[in-house]
Amino acid sequence: MANNITEGLFALKDENYRAFHAKLIPEIPVEKIIGVRTPALRSYAGEVAKLPEAKAFLQELPHTYYEENNLHGVLLTLLYPKDIEVFLTELERFLPYVDNWATSDMLSPKIFKEHLPYVYERVKKWLQSDHVYTIRFGIVTLLGFYLEDAFEADMLRLVAEVKSEEYYVKMAVAWYFSIALVKQYDTTLPYIQNQVLEPWTHNKSIQKAVESRRIPSERKEYLKSLKVKLPKNSGSV
């Protein structure tokens, strides 16, 4: 049964990795982390996808362990690689149970590439969610799939209008704008010049952009000059 799938994850346990990785996802209690390295988990997912109980595992929500959620995300891409309607139905059933940034960011479905206009309509809905990691998934989807040929200037506005005090949402917004400065500099720059983002996110976007090797030095110096002074109680960037 599906329990055997979880037992298989425990067979891949790496205690040192568990201790290390737990520090990266402090929002997850350590007792809910098994300690499976991502390459091993992806390889295991390929084996699980061939099992008759794989789809039964997907029905067992919520899962108990962090790696079960990660396995769930990978299995979605393996079990529903062609039918975008079925894939999105299963994905949206799963998203409310995503409870950390790493699981959210691990979801990067290749099937989206073939249906970008259609998926974009879903992204707009995800950005309006009241669930932290659904919002983050929407932003990271725009970052991963819509900053090159599929880019539209209005996408910057949609991300800029995301209002949240949640750290992992604010970081996703900053990450998005930093990469947008790399790939769509001329269109993105006015958002920084006009201080459209709230101050912490504004500064973090600049910080992450200037850390990129893909931005010329003269642009980096200019971006640094656009940083704003933060209130004392806002934390450092």
C-alpha positions in Angstrom: 0.0 0.0 0.0 1.0 3.7 0.0 2.6 3.2 3.4 5.3 1.1 1.7 6.2 4.2 -0.3 7.0 6.1 2.9 9.0 3.2 4.2 11.1 3.5 1.0 11.9 7.1 1.9 13.1 6.0 5.3 15.4 3.5 3.6 17.1 6.5 1.9 17.6 8.4 5.2 20.9 10.3 5.6 21.1 11.5 9.2 23.8 14.1 8.5 21.9 15.6 5.7 18.7 15.6 7.8 20.5 17.8 10.5 21.9 20.1 7.8 18.7 20.5 5.8 16.5 21.1 8.9 18.4 24.4 9.4 17.3 25.5 5.9 13.6 24.9 6.5 13.0 26.0 10.1 9.3 26.2 9.5 9.2 22.4 9.5 9.7 20.5 12.8 12.8 18.4 12.6 10.8 15.3 13.5 8.9 15.6 10.2 12.1 15.6 8.2 13.4 12.2 7.1 16.7 13.4 5.5 16.6 12.3 1.9 18.9 14.0 -0.6 17.1 15.5 -3.6 18.9 13.3 -6.3 18.0 10.2 -4.3 14.4 11.4 -3.9 14.0 12.1 -7.6 15.5 8.7 -8.5 13.1 7.0 -6.1 10.1 8.9 -7.5 10.9 7.3 -10.9 10.6 3.9 -9.3 7.4 4.8 -7.4 5.8 6.2 -10.5 5.8 2.7 -11.9 3.9 1.2 -8.9 0.2 0.6 -8.9 -0.1 2.4 -5.5 1.5 5.6 -6.7 -1.8 7.3 -7.4 -3.1 6.1 -4.0 -0.2 7.9 -2.4 -1.2 11.1 -4.1 -4.7 10.8 -2.5 -3.3 10.7 1.0 -3.3 14.3 2.0 -2.1 15.7 4.2 1.2 13.8 4.3 3.2 13.5 7.5 6.8 14.1 6.3 8.5 16.8 4.4 9.9 14.3 1.9 6.5 12.9 1.3 5.4 16.3 0.1 8.5 16.6 -2.1 7.9 13.1 -3.5 4.2 14.1 -4.2 5.4 17.1 -6.3 7.8 15.0 -8.4 5.2 12.3 -8.9 2.7 14.8 -10.2 5.1 15.6 -13.1 5.8 11.9 -13.8 2.2 10.6 -13.6 0.6 13.5 -15.5 3.1 14.6 -18.1 0.7 15.4 -21.0 -2.8 16.3 -19.8 -2.6 19.9 -18.5 -6.2 19.8 -17.2 -5.6 16.7 -15.1 -2.2 18.0 -14.0 -3.6 21.3 -12.8 -6.5 19.7 -11.0 -4.1 17.5 -9.1 -1.6 20.3 -8.5 -4.3 22.6 -7.1 -5.5 19.8 -4.8 -1.9 19.6 -3.5 -0.9 23.3 -3.2 -2.9 24.0 0.0 -0.8 21.4 1.8 2.5 22.7 0.8 4.0 24.1 4.0 7.5 25.3 3.2 9.5 27.2 0.6 11.6 24.2 -0.5 8.7 22.0 -1.6 7.1 25.0 -3.3 10.3 25.9 -5.2 10.8 22.2 -6.2 7.6 22.3 -8.2 8.7 23.4 -11.7 6.5 21.4 -14.0 7.9 21.0 -17.6 4.3 20.6 -18.8 3.9 24.4 -18.2 6.2 25.2 -21.1 3.6 23.8 -23.6 0.7 25.7 -22.1 2.1 29.1 -21.0 -0.9 31.3 -21.9 -3.3 28.9 -20.2 -1.1 28.4 -17.1 -0.7 32.2 -16.9 -4.4 32.5 -16.1 -3.9 30.1 -13.2 -0.9 32.1 -12.0 -3.0 35.2 -11.7 -5.3 33.2 -9.4 -2.5 31.8 -7.3 -1.1 35.3 -6.7 -4.5 36.2 -5.1 -4.4 33.2 -2.7 -4.4 33.6 1.0 -2.0 30.6 1.3 1.7 31.7 1.6 3.2 28.9 -0.5 0.6 29.1 -3.2 1.4 32.7 -3.7 5.1 31.9 -3.6 4.6 29.1 -6.2 2.8 31.6 -8.5 5.7 34.1 -8.2 8.3 31.4 -8.8 6.4 30.1 -11.8 6.5 33.6 -13.3 10.2 33.7 -12.6 10.9 30.3 -14.1 8.7 30.3 -17.2 7.8 33.9 -18.0 10.9 36.1 -18.0 12.1 35.4 -21.5 10.0 34.8 -24.7 6.7 34.7 -22.7 7.4 37.8 -20.8 4.7 40.6 -20.6 5.3 43.9 -18.9 2.1 43.5 -16.9 3.6 40.5 -15.1 5.8 42.9 -13.2 2.8 44.8 -12.0 1.1 41.6 -10.8 4.1 40.6 -8.7 4.6 44.2 -7.4 0.9 44.2 -6.3 1.4 41.1 -4.1 1.0 42.4 -0.5 2.1 40.2 2.3 4.2 40.4 5.4 5.1 36.8 5.1 8.9 36.4 4.8 8.8 33.7 2.1 6.4 35.8 0.0 8.5 38.9 0.3 11.6 36.9 -0.6 10.0 35.5 -3.6 9.0 39.0 -4.8 12.6 40.2 -4.3 13.9 37.1 -6.1 11.6 37.7 -9.0 12.5 41.3 -9.4 16.2 40.6 -9.1 16.0 38.1 -12.0 13.7 40.4 -13.9 16.5 43.0 -13.7 18.9 40.5 -15.3 16.5 39.4 -18.1 14.3 42.4 -18.6 16.3 45.3 -17.3 14.8 48.2 -19.2 11.2 47.2 -18.4 11.9 46.4 -14.8 14.2 49.3 -13.9 11.3 51.9 -13.5 9.9 49.7 -10.7 13.1 50.2 -8.8 13.6 53.8 -9.8 10.1 54.7 -8.6 10.3 52.6 -5.5 7.1 50.7 -6.3 8.0 47.8 -3.9 7.9 48.2 -0.2 11.3 49.3 1.2 12.6 45.9 2.5 11.7 44.1 -0.7 13.0 46.9 -2.8 16.4 46.7 -1.2 16.5 42.9 -1.2 15.7 43.0 -4.9 18.7 45.2 -5.5 20.9 43.2 -3.3 20.1 39.9 -5.1 20.5 41.6 -8.5 23.9 43.0 -7.8 25.0 39.6 -6.6 24.4 38.3 -10.1 27.3 37.9 -12.5 24.9 38.5 -15.4 24.5 42.3 -14.6 27.3 44.6 -15.8 29.3 46.5 -13.2 28.0 49.9 -14.2 24.4 48.7 -13.8 25.3 47.3 -10.4 26.7 50.6 -9.2 23.6 52.4 -10.4 21.3 49.9 -8.7 23.1 50.2 -5.4 22.5 54.0 -5.6 18.8 53.3 -5.6 18.7 51.5 -2.3 16.5 53.2 0.3 17.0 53.7 4.0 14.9 51.4 6.1 13.1 52.2 9.3 15.0 50.9 12.4 12.4 48.3 13.2 12.3 46.8 9.7 15.4 44.6 10.0 18.5 44.7 7.8 18.9 43.7 4.2 
